Amino acid sequence: MLFFDQVELKRRLDCLSSRSRMAFALACAERLLPFYHAFSEVHANNRWSYLRSIANTSWDQLLNNVVIAKHEFLREYPSLAPNDDWPKSEFTLLDPLAENAVLALGLASECYFSEFGEPAVLAAEQAYEAVDYLAQNTECLDYRETGSEEAILKCDVVQDELKRQIDTLAMLEGTSERDVDYQSVIGLLREQAIGLEEKMKRAALSLVKAQ
């Protein structure tokens, strides 16, 4: 069984380039974006297309090794997530997942400007928290009950995400920016993450039906 090991993850990410750390974090964020898409449909929120464009631009910049300038998104992304100021009557089970998605995408953007792996670790943690929350609510598990922590960790949705993080890290560790196939690795990570879109969105919308 896989566990989320923040210390080991940071140790390994610290050894990668800022570009590779951003690729890792962006892959984590990409897997969460369908949650925000579902959230935006339920709340008639019009920021989904903006987040989608930020993710697309970030992937394109990584693929083309373009110098990434700090942009408005880095300053405003925390305000795009649901927060305590929202009316409680409007809360849905999607709100925490939408917050995870926004924060992960923002942290991925921060990776390019950081000398260390901390933002990438935090992006991975957002992904882990999201699937942990999804497992709790789809399987009706409660951390306060004996044995529930292990049961949640064993859930396929949690183990699948942890496995994806490990595999992504291994792919990036196995190549460098000087390698001719580096861009292919980035492209594959993007393709794999986007390929989960419909599956993750369906999982998110199932929470709304159950609420």
N, C-alpha and C positions, 0 to 999 in steps of 0.2 A: 504494500500500500504506500502511495506517495504522500508526502507531507509538504507544506509550504515552509521552506527553510529560508527565512529572510537573510540570515547572516551569510550562509553559503552562497545564496544568490548574489548578494552584494559583492562578495569576494570575487566571484567570477565575472560579474559585470564591470567591476573596477579595472579588470585586465583588458577590456575591449576598448575600441576607439569610440569617440562620441557618436559617430555615424552609426556604428553597429549597435550601440546602446539605444539609440533612437529607433532603429529598426526593430529591436526587441520590444521596446515599449509601444511602438506604433502597432505592432502585431497584436499585442494585448488589447490595446484600445479598439482596434478594428473589430475584434471579436465581440466587443461590448456595444458598438454603435447600433446594432439592430434593436437593442433594448431602448435606446433613445428614440429610434424611429417609431417603435410601438408606443412609447410614451407620448410622442408628439401627435400621433394619430388620435389617441384617447383624449388628450387635452387640447386638441386643435392648436398645438404649438407650432409656430412658423419658423423655428430655428433649426429644424432638421437639415434643410438644404444647405444652410451655412456650415454646420458641423461636417456634413458630407464633403463639402468643397474644401474645408481645411484639411481633412484626412487625405483627400485626393492630391492636393497640392503638396502635402508633406511626403507622400509616397513618391510623387514625381521628382521632388527635389532630392530625395535619397537616391533614386535610380540614376539621376543625371549628375549627381555629386555637385549640386548647385550650392553656393554659399547661401545659407539661410539667414535672412535678416530677421531681427526681432519684429514681430508684428502685433497688431492690436489684440489678437486672440490671446496672447500671453497675459495681457492685462485684464481682459474681460471674462475669460473662461469660467472663473468661479461663480460669476453672476448668472451663468446660463443654466446652472444646476438647480433643481428644486431645493428650497430651503425652508427654514422655520417660519418665514414671513408669509408663506402660502396659506390661504384659508384651509383649515382642517377638513372642511366639507369637500374640498377638491382633491384630497389625498387619494392616491391609488397605490397598490402594491408595486407599481412600476416606478414610482418616484425614486426610491433608493437605487434602483438599477440605472436610471437615467443619470443620477448623480455620479455613480461609478464610471459611467461612460464618458461624461464630460471631463471629470478629473483625470482619467487615464489619458485622454487625448491631450489635455493641457500639459500633463507631466511628460508625455512623449515629446512635445514641442520643446520643453525645457531641457531635455537631454542633450540637445545639440550645443547648449551653452554651459553645460556643467562639466567640470573636470573629473567628476566621480560618478559612480553608478546609482546614487541615491534616488534621483527622479525615476529611473527605470525600475528600480526595486518597488517604489511606491506605485508605479503604474501596474506592475504585476500584482501587487497587493490589492489594488482596486478590482482587478479581474478575479482574483481569488475570493474577495469579499462578495462579489456579485454572484458567482456560482454557488457560494456557500449559502447566501440568502435565497437563491433560487431553489436550492435543495431543501432548505428548511420549509419553504412555503408550498412546494409541490408535493413533498413527501409528508407534510404535516408533522415535522419534527421540531422539538423544543429543547434548546440547550439546558434548560432547567431540569430536564428529565434524565435519570440515570441511563448512561449508555448512548445518549443521543449524539454526543460530540463525535464518537467513533462512527455512528451510523451515518451522520451527515458527511463525514470525510470519505466514507466508502461509496457514496452516491456517484453514479457514472458521470454526472455533469461536473462534479468536483474533480474526480480523478482524471477526466478527459482534459480539463483545463490545465491541471498540473503537468500532465504528460506533454501537452502542447508547449508549455513554457520550457520544459526541459529540452524538448526536441529543437525548439527555436534557438535556444542558447547554444546547443551543441552545433547546430548548423553555422551559426555566426562564429563560434570558436574555431571551426574547422576551415575557415577561409579568412582572408584579409583583404583590405581595400586594394592591395597591389595585385591580387589574383585576377585573372581574366574572367573568371566565372563569378566574381563578387556580385555584379549587377544581376546575374541570373538567380543568385540566392535571394537577394532582396525581392526580385520579382516573384519568386516562388512563395516567399513568406506572405506577400500581399495577396497572391492568388488563393493560398490556403485559407487565410483569414476571411477574405470576402466570400469564399465558397461556403462558409458557415452561416451566411446572413439569414436565409430563410428558416433554417433550423432554430437559430437563436431567437429570431423574432416570434416564431410560433410558441416557443417556450415562454417567452415574456407575456404574450397575449393570453396564454392559458391562465396566468395569474389573475388577470382581470375577470375572466369568466368565473374563476373560483371565489372571487372576493364577494 
